[in-house]
Amino acid sequence: MIEYRYDVQLLIEGENLDENVINDYFNENFKGDCLLAVGGGDLVKIHYHTNEPWDVLKYCRSLGEIFDIVVEDMDRQARGLEG
């Protein structure tokens, strides 16, 4: 069984985005792994594995507009199903 079921990927467009601040928030407030927060200024790319993708989306939306959102069920993928 996969520890963190959902793979969340998205872009955040906003103002004064700081990848380090975002990284710290994730580490302090979410359970998950494989965090990638890259960019800064007005655009940040997020990649994260979690069991609560809705919390990640809610936080990211608080930072700016979110788009190119992908939430994949890695458990389904591991079983050979569409995710």
Number of C-alpha atoms within 10 A of each C-alpha: 7 9 12 18 20 22 20 22 22 20 22 24 20 17 13 11 18 16 19 13 11 20 15 10 12 18 13 9 10 14 13 19 15 11 16 16 21 16 16 18 12 13 20 22 18 21 17 21 24 20 18 15 19 12 13 20 17 11 13 19 16 11 15 17 13 19 13 9 13 13 18 17 18 20 17 13 12 12 9 9 10 10 13
